[in-house]
Amino acid sequence: MSLTTARALQSLLDAADRDALSAIFGERVQFDAPIAPHTSWKIGGPADALVQVESESELAELMRFCFKAQMPWFVLGGGSNVLVGDGGMRGVVLRLGGGFAAVAVRVDEGRVIVDAGAAAGMAAVTAKAASAGAAGIGSLSGIPGTVGGSLRMNAGTDREMGDFVRDVWVQSPSKPEPHAVSVQYFYRHSTLAREEIVSRVTLAFERAEAGGVRQEMKSRLVRRKNTQPIDLPNAGSCFRNPEGDKAARLIEAAGAKGWREGGAEVSPLHANFINNVAGASAKDVATLLARVRREVRDRFGVDLQLEVHLVGVFVDET
Ligand SMILES: Cc1cc2nc3c(=O)[nH]c(=O)nc-3n(C[C@H](O)[C@H](O)[C@H](O)COP(=O)(O)OP(=O)(O)OC[C@H]3O[C@@H](n4cnc5c(N)ncnc54)[C@H](O)[C@@H]3O)c2cc1C
């Protein structure tokens, strides 16, 4: 193994860092813990520290630790939009849980209001909101991530998360206590600063008849099941749609459906999905992504941009 690779794989935590994290989180911190089980692709090497954070005060404490120790960190939501390198992630990877998973739905002045912690799953949020008659919630149904990840990504379909957001609270190393921020939303990204971790969100919807909202959501979920390989490990659409076109259409027209690289395969059902069909590595997926991108560029002169976030250490040798 080269010296550069060895350095990239070396933990950034010393014994004092490990003791400090164990003192705060007890059994909720794991060292050299594999990230793969926490991603929808089931891919990714170990995190130096993987921490489950359950309250805003714990998150503030972790932020202060990272600030003081100058420790890199990364917040993982449902892991449904990330490709984690085979070399894993240096520093602290944190996942929100406990109180961050709460969802409360109320009706206020004829609108459906959803107060959700950042770790709440979109499945729970959309089901509860639909039962209260939240108009438009169907556009967010079937998205497998969390509220926090979906806000950062401005996830959605014909309508997006940002269309419904009323308030956002965040925490960060330089400002650890929860505070409200104003965020702007664009196609699959937002102006949320890199260092801001979403801790809770309030969404607001027009109110409609609940039966109709639930029915629309149901038919969208059926459509998804018929057109996307939702039972296989993948991360949804890999590339953003270019202006005025669809990435899936271009990839299919380039003849890439069914292409394989190691254990990774371009889905025969939906060309913008890459499935982990046989113990794929991050390297397999990254190689396939590059091949697809090159072919689409050579054939159609379109430079596809990644929607999935590539994070951690990508190495040829581990
Ligand atoms: C089968 C399938 C279908 C999908 N369909 C859609 C779709 O229709 N539309 C769509 O837009 N996407 C879709 N996706 C992609 C993905 O589900 C969304 O992007 C989702 O919003 C990501 O949420 P997550 O919690 O999994 O985020 P992660 O993948 O964990 O993280 C994504 C990014 O958000 C950041 N993040 C996570 N939590 C927080 C937080 N609390 N605060 C700040 N930043 C945070 C991470 O650091 C990372 O940069 C699909 C994925 C799959 C597997």
The ligand as a Tripos MOL2 file, in Angstrom:
@<TRIPOS>MOLECULE
LIG
   53    58     1     0     0
SMALL
NO_CHARGES

@<TRIPOS>ATOM
      1 C1        -35.2550    4.2270   -4.2470 C.3       1 LIG1
      2 C2        -34.9310    5.6900   -4.1120 C.ar      1 LIG1
      3 C3        -35.7970    6.6540   -4.6430 C.ar      1 LIG1
      4 C4        -35.4980    8.0220   -4.5200 C.ar      1 LIG1
      5 N1        -36.3710    8.9200   -5.0440 N.ar      1 LIG1
      6 C5        -36.1040   10.2500   -4.9520 C.ar      1 LIG1
      7 C6        -36.9990   11.2190   -5.4920 C.ar      1 LIG1
      8 O1        -38.0550   10.9020   -6.0160 O.2       1 LIG1
      9 N2        -36.6700   12.5250   -5.3920 N.ar      1 LIG1
     10 C7        -35.5160   12.9270   -4.7900 C.ar      1 LIG1
     11 O2        -35.2650   14.1470   -4.7230 O.2       1 LIG1
     12 N3        -34.6370   12.0310   -4.2630 N.ar      1 LIG1
     13 C8        -34.9010   10.7010   -4.3140 C.ar      1 LIG1
     14 N4        -34.0260    9.7930   -3.7860 N.ar      1 LIG1
     15 C9        -32.7600   10.2590   -3.1960 C.3       1 LIG1
     16 C10       -32.8000   10.4650   -1.6630 C.3       1 LIG1
     17 O3        -33.7760    9.6470   -1.0660 O.3       1 LIG1
     18 C11       -33.0960   11.9190   -1.3100 C.3       1 LIG1
     19 O4        -32.0840   12.7520   -1.7910 O.3       1 LIG1
     20 C12       -33.2110   12.1030    0.2170 C.3       1 LIG1
     21 O5        -33.7210   13.3570    0.4470 O.3       1 LIG1
     22 C13       -31.8830   11.9790    0.9430 C.3       1 LIG1
     23 O6        -32.1540   11.9610    2.3330 O.3       1 LIG1
     24 P1        -31.2110   11.1610    3.3390 P.3       1 LIG1
     25 O7        -31.7140   11.4130    4.7150 O.co2     1 LIG1
     26 O8        -31.0930    9.7420    2.9470 O.co2     1 LIG1
     27 O9        -29.8410   11.9250    3.1270 O.3       1 LIG1
     28 P2        -28.3480   11.3170    3.0710 P.3       1 LIG1
     29 O10       -28.2130   10.4980    1.8580 O.co2     1 LIG1
     30 O11       -28.0060   10.6890    4.3580 O.co2     1 LIG1
     31 O12       -27.5220   12.6710    2.9070 O.3       1 LIG1
     32 C14       -27.6430   13.4720    1.7520 C.3       1 LIG1
     33 C15       -26.9710   14.8220    2.0520 C.3       1 LIG1
     34 O13       -27.7290   15.4990    3.0530 O.3       1 LIG1
     35 C16       -26.9070   15.7960    4.1640 C.3       1 LIG1
     36 N5        -27.7170   15.6760    5.3870 N.ar      1 LIG1
     37 C17       -28.3230   14.5660    5.8970 C.ar      1 LIG1
     38 N6        -28.9670   14.8650    7.0380 N.ar      1 LIG1
     39 C18       -28.7600   16.1970    7.2650 C.ar      1 LIG1
     40 C19       -29.1330   17.0900    8.3050 C.ar      1 LIG1
     41 N7        -29.8580   16.7160    9.3570 N.pl3     1 LIG1
     42 N8        -28.7210   18.3830    8.2110 N.ar      1 LIG1
     43 C20       -27.9720   18.8100    7.1520 C.ar      1 LIG1
     44 N9        -27.5730   18.0080    6.1560 N.ar      1 LIG1
     45 C21       -27.9680   16.7130    6.2130 C.ar      1 LIG1
     46 C22       -25.7710   14.7860    4.1240 C.3       1 LIG1
     47 O14       -24.6320   15.2700    4.8190 O.3       1 LIG1
     48 C23       -25.5610   14.6570    2.6210 C.3       1 LIG1
     49 O15       -24.7540   15.6920    2.1410 O.3       1 LIG1
     50 C24       -34.3100    8.4310   -3.8770 C.ar      1 LIG1
     51 C25       -33.4540    7.4620   -3.3360 C.ar      1 LIG1
     52 C26       -33.7550    6.1160   -3.4460 C.ar      1 LIG1
     53 C27       -32.8240    5.0930   -2.8220 C.3       1 LIG1
@<TRIPOS>BOND
     1     1     2 1
     2     2     3 ar
     3     2    52 ar
     4     3     4 ar
     5     4     5 ar
     6     4    50 ar
     7     5     6 ar
     8     6     7 ar
     9     6    13 1
    10     7     8 2
    11     7     9 ar
    12     9    10 ar
    13    10    11 2
    14    10    12 ar
    15    12    13 ar
    16    13    14 ar
    17    14    15 1
    18    14    50 ar
    19    15    16 1
    20    16    17 1
    21    16    18 1
    22    18    19 1
    23    18    20 1
    24    20    21 1
    25    20    22 1
    26    22    23 1
    27    23    24 1
    28    24    25 2
    29    24    26 1
    30    24    27 1
    31    27    28 1
    32    28    29 2
    33    28    30 1
    34    28    31 1
    35    31    32 1
    36    32    33 1
    37    33    34 1
    38    33    48 1
    39    34    35 1
    40    35    36 1
    41    35    46 1
    42    36    37 ar
    43    36    45 ar
    44    37    38 ar
    45    38    39 ar
    46    39    40 ar
    47    39    45 ar
    48    40    41 1
    49    40    42 ar
    50    42    43 ar
    51    43    44 ar
    52    44    45 ar
    53    46    47 1
    54    46    48 1
    55    48    49 1
    56    50    51 ar
    57    51    52 ar
    58    52    53 1
@<TRIPOS>SUBSTRUCTURE
     1 LIG1         1 GROUP 0 **** ****
